[in-house]
Amino acid sequence: MKNRKWIKRIIVLISVICCVGICLIVTKNKNTTRIEWIHELSERFNKDFEIEEYGDYEFTDLDKDSKYYKDALWAKSLGLFEDESIEPNDDATRSFAAYTLNKCLGLQLAQDDAYTYLDVDKVAYPEYDQLAVKRGWFELDNGFFNEKTAITDEEVTTMLNDADHIVSLGIIDEKHENIYKYADGVKELPKDTSFQIANDEKSITFESDDTVIQRGDNFVVYNNSLPMAFIAKRVKYEGHKCVVNVEKADNDVFENVDEQGVIDLSAKG
């Protein structure tokens, strides 16, 4: 009888351990992954994307038969992924979510906006993180943004609902042609110029070494037909490529803008 009681206790103990283990596994995997987050963005912002343009592209960690493959290609076309490795199953962090959503929305800080979190000097994208705080996407942790923290389900819902709200405020005429007029001395590169912007947006690599950019220039490049203005801090050549260290230019480079489709909205509302 005693042996039977011990056997029952052991069976119960094993059952409890198994249940706890399963709960821990579920808890560990409950966070939104990077590719799941990209899928959510793709569902909202992926318009007129033709997979044929990138159909032969191969990621090192995402198979072509993945249900998220088209989402990843779309993100790659926007520059949301810079490398062939996209770490699809890693947790989507605050930094990654803020960076990618702001890229889709085109939000900008006002010139008089101040940074309100303490670790501003330690984050990769301080402007995007501040926008996320300002929009109420994340709450600070004792004053810190903590960019590597995985986003929660509640934060995902908050961000996506706010994105839907922002988009609903835009009145877009698809036939409208955006017109940009720049201040004197600003160099405007052709829209078909081939380049790569670093994730921290502190350098631009041009695929050709015949660029006209010189140190100190204010210049504009086009990313998906939208202008991005920079100041060239240093210009160096690496083989047939030109690498320009940059910082963002002030809005003074734009003399006049007639634009639809980009929402310049940073404050919650």
N, C-alpha and C positions, 0 to 999 in steps of 0.2 A: 504493500500500500504506500509506504513511504517513497519508494522508487517512482511510483505512478504520480504522486504529488509533485515530486521534483521534476519529472518529465513535463507535467502540465505547466509548472512555473517557468521552465526553460522555454517551452513553446510560446507562452504568453510574452516572455521577455524578448524572444526573437521577433515576435509580431510587432511589439512596441518599437524595437530598434528599426525594423523595416519601415514602419509608418513614419517615424521621425526622419529617417533617411530620405524617404520620398518627399516629405514636406520640405526638407532642406534643399533638395534638388529643384523642386518647383519654385521655392523662394529664390534660389540662385538664378534661375533662368527667367524670372518674371519681367526683368527689365527689357525695355524696347531696344532692339539691336540697331546698329547703324543702317543696315539695309532695309529694315522695317520702317525706320524713320524716313529714309529716302523714298520708299514706296508711298508713304503718306503725302510727301511733298509732290511726288510725281502725279498722284491722283488729282491734285489741285492745280498744278502749274504746267503740266506736260501738255502743251498744245502744239499740234502740227509737227510733232517730232517724228521724223522718218528714220526708222531703224536701219534702213538700207544704207544710209550714209556712214554708219559705224558698224555694220553687220559683221565685219571680219575682225573686229577688235577683240582681243583676248585679255581678260583679267587673270591674274595669277591665282586668285583665291575665290573666283566665282565662275561656275561653269555656264556655258551657253544655253544649256537646257534648264537652267534655274528659272523659276517663275519671276524672279527679280532682275533678270538679265537686262530687259529693256529699260527698267527703272535706272539701273546702274549706268547704262549707256547714255541715257538722258542726262543724268547727273554729271557724267564725264564731259558731255558736250557743253555744259554750263560752267565747267571748271570747279565743280564741287569736289571732284576727285582729281588729284594731280598725278598720282602714280598708278601703276598697273595693279598694285596691291591695295585693296579698299577695306580690308578687315571687316567684312560684312556682318560677321556674327559677334563682334565686340559690342559692348554696351554703347548706346548713343549717349555721349556726355553733354554737359551743359554747353561747353565750348563748341562742339560739333553741331548741336542743334541750333544754337544761336547764329553761328556762322552761315549754315546752309539756308535757314529760313530767311535771314536778312538778305542773303544773296538773291533769293527768289522775289522778295518783296521790294527791294531797293530802298529800304529805309535809310535815313541819314540823321545824324545828330545835328542839332542846331549849334551855331557857332558859340553861343554862350553857355552851352551845356557843360556841366562839370562831372567828373567821374565820382561816383558815390560809393565805391567799394574799395577795400583796403589793399587788395592784392593786384591792383591795376598794373604794376610793373612786372608781374610774374605771369601774365596771361598772354596767349598768342594773339587774340583779337580783341583788344580793349574796347574799341568802338562798338563792335557788334555785341559784346557782353554788356556794355552800358545800355545799349538799346534794349536788350532783353530785360534788364532790370527796370528800365523806365517803362516798358510796356507791361510790366507785372508778370512776366513769364516765370521768373524765378525769385524766390526770397533769399536774401543774403543770410549766410551762416555766421553769426557774430561779426557781421560787417564784411565778410569775405565772400567772393563770388564762387570760389572753388570750382574751377573750370573742368576738372576731371571727374566730378561727381556725375554718376549716371542719372539721367532724367527719369522721373517717376511717371506713372500712368496719369496722375492728376496734372502734372506739368505738360505732358503731351497733349492732353485735352485742352488745357488753357491756351497753349501756343497755337494749336490748329484752329480752335474757335476764334481766336484773335485774328489769325491769318484770314479766315473766311470773312470776318467782319471788315478787315482792311480792304480786301479785294472787292467787297460789296459796295464800298464807298467810291470806287473808281468808275468813272463813266468813260468808256473807251470806244472810240471810233476806229474800227480796224482799218479803214481806208485812209485814216489821217496819216500824213507824212510828217514825222518829227523834223524840226528845223533847229539847228544850233548855230549861233553866231558867237565867235570867240573874240576876245580882246586882242588888240594889236600885239604882235610878237609871239602869240601862242601858235605852236606848230601842230597842225592837224595831220595825223598819219592816215593814209588811205584805209578804208573800211576792210579791205581784204588783206591787210598786213598780218602776217603770221607771227604770233608771240605767245609766251607763257608767263603768267603772273604767279609769283611765289605765293604760297598760302598765307604768309604774313603780310603780303602786299608791299614788301620793302624792296623788291627787285623785279625787273621784267627782262625776260630773255627773248630777243628777236632772232628769228631763224635765219636772217640774212645779215651780212656784215656791212651792207651799204646804207644803214640807217642814217638819217640826217640829224639825229639827236646829239646835242653837245651838253657838256656840264653846265648847269644853271638854267637850261631851257625849261619853260613851261610847255608841256605838250599833251596831246589828247590821243588816246587810242580807243578803238571801238570794240566792245565785247557784246556780241549778240545785238549789234546795231545801237547799243547804248554807249555814250561817251564816258570815258574815265580820264580824269585830269591829274597829271603828276608833275612834280619838279624833279629834274634829273640832278642827282647829287654826285654821281660818279659814272663814267662810261668806260667800259673795258671790253676788249675783244678776245674771244676764246675760239680759235679756229675760224670757222665761217659763221659764228654766232656773235651777237653783241649783247652784253649783259649791262643793264642800266640799273644802278641803285637809285631808288626813288623815295619820295615822300608825297603824300597827297597834297594836291594844290587847293587853294581856297576857291570858293565859288566866284571870285572876281575874274577868273579866266573866262567865265561865260558872260558875254555881253547881253545876249538875249536867247531865250529858250521858248520854243513853241512845241510843246511835247504832250503826248497823251500815252497812257499805258504804264507810266512809272509813278508810283505813289510816294511822295515825299512826306512821310508822316511818322513822327517818332513818339509823340506824346499819346498816352492812352486816351481813347475816346472814339 
